[in-house]
Amino acid sequence: MMKKQNKIYLGIGIVAIILIVAIAMFSMPKGEETIKIGFMGPLSGDAVDYGMGAKTGYELALQEINSKGGINGKPIEIIYEDSKCEAKTAIDAVNKLVNVDKVNIILGGVCSSETLAAGPIAEQNKVIMLSSISTNYQITDLGDYIFRNVPSDALQGKKAAELTYDEGYRKVAIIYIGDNDYGLGLKEVFEKRFEELGGSVILSETFLGGDTDFRTQLTKIKNSDAEAIFLAGMLKESALILNQAKELNIDKQFITTESVKDSSFFDIVGDSAEGLLLTSMKELESQKAIEFKQKYVESFEKEPKFYSDYAYDALNLLSEVMRDCQNPNDANCIKEGLYDISYDGATGMNDFDNNGDVSKEFSTYKVLNQEFVPHNK
Amino acid sequence: MSSIAFQLLINGLIAGAIYALVASGFSLIYSTNKFIHFAHGAVIAFSAYVLYFLFSVLGINFGFSVVLAIAFASLLGYLIDLLVYKKLRKKKTSSVILLIASVGLLILLESLILLLFGADVKTIGFLKVSKGMEFLGAIITPLQLFIIISSLILLVGLFLFMKKTKLGKAMRAISDNKDVAEIVGISSEKIYSWSFIIGSAIAGIAAILIGLEQNLEPTMGTNLMIKGFAAAIIGGIGSVHGAVLGAFLLGIVENFGIWYLPSGYKDAIAFVLLFIFLLFRPQGILGIKRRAEK
């Protein structure tokens, strides 16, 4: 038997819970209609840095758009779904956004694997998917409703191969992330272009996301004839690879891509990345780029994360297209609008081609004194 | 060629030593408690973050931070036993339920780390990354050498502890036959608590060395646990020094395996080794074959 006193406490507890729920339900904004947009990307797990980079960019744009009255008076609301950089979770996330939340627009995915897996579902349901980070070259062919305002790796992989060749290297080893479409795509494009140019890839080694020990792969590369090493991975693993390469006394030149171009990179590598060459989207000095940086620092009190500017541009250009549609939630109208728009943003000109891709200028950078310095040859 | 072989051996030893640090504490807890304490990985991760917080954020002296981090690990292990497992044991729950509770704790603690420290990679930054020393044609850093030596000391130390000390003997008695041990006056609850305290202190040592070597992420505990668990089984689950041997075997086989096989097969090699042991020598390297229990 429960003591009388306990019963009273239990009763008070139940009444309190009912009251809280009731208050919460009544205090919800009623009547005010919002335009719901979905977001899908990693908010936990190995690739969370990229997800947070995107999320902060969207939040900054969202704040601005809503403070100016939203889309024709209706504020935008973003529903965030965590897809953990995994194909399977991405499919679940998009299914939920499409079927439960009934969104017509999804921002994301972040990892190429997410976008490649979930893109066909969005396409089937005629839901717009606009990614600001996924760079795998196969995303180009996903369909009419799939857009991205970040350039394809078909461009970057080529650029990296050309950089390697121009630097005078003819035999390279590749070390790439093998369970992620970002690494797989870059490796394929790089290898193809590098061999076209007349070089040869003599060794390919893989690792997995979340790995921490790369010594044996690096030992194999060290003892090969490779003159340089092309590294295609995510920031965390790439940083550890450079650390372990230094420990193993590997003096071959490393060449990598934009995935490491964030200030947090140097917290891990310290000075082990000195001399590292990388390709990345060109840093712009334009008015819009500078403005974005200022606003970001004001809002979040730190330097922009990688791709935050791409995310910021994506939501802004989307809001312009939505404003021009009679029903700002009409996927077909937005789709047409996106193909038509030329939007000048923080990342430069956004002009979608027939495949929903944009082309942006790439640049090469070199790490000097723990900074990414433009590297021109 | 032989210099590659030697370097790979060193690589295997480094990997093995890290697995051993995880597996030994885990195995010690298993030996008395007889259930799989997956949250051990999260105890390691949490202690590593405590070290990060004390040393890199608060700027406390490194030696003192290390002592505090190990003490924290012990306390966390003790509290987990006291607040969760002990309550479940009182209800006479099966070891499967305890296993599930431990997975729950692992996820809970990892989420707590995520909440407190955020998701980005943290570095302790006590040692600078520098070129390793040449050693018979292979390269190793002082920290890695220290990790290998520590795990060898653990191997010997735990062996002596279990064989020579009163507490160690009591643990073996409980591990061997709980009921008989209780009849001769050994309190099983006390021994359970002690094995959590000591096993988690080893987790604290692991946290420090692994934290210095690999940097910190909230999910590091799960990743460590996967290989540590495999190592413990290969070594003979419940045999503490067996777990250390299993860890070294696992590390070496893994690293030699990808000498010729593509490097993507690294984990596959580890688990093929595990399967071979499960099929042909389920008691592990040092485990004693028991006659069918009941």
Interface residues (C-beta under 8 A of the other chain):
Chain A: S44 G45 D46 V48 D49 M52 G178 E205 T206 F207 L208 G210 T212 D213 R215 T216 Q217 T219 K220 N223 K236 A239 L240 N243 K246 E247 L248 N249 S264 D267 I268 V269 G270 D271 S272
Chain B: S3 I4 Q7 L8 N11 I14 A15 I18 L114 A119 D120 V121 T123 K128 V129 S130 K131 G132 I139 T141 Q144 Q214 N215 E217 T219 M220 N223 N255 I258 W259 P262 S263 G264 K266 D267
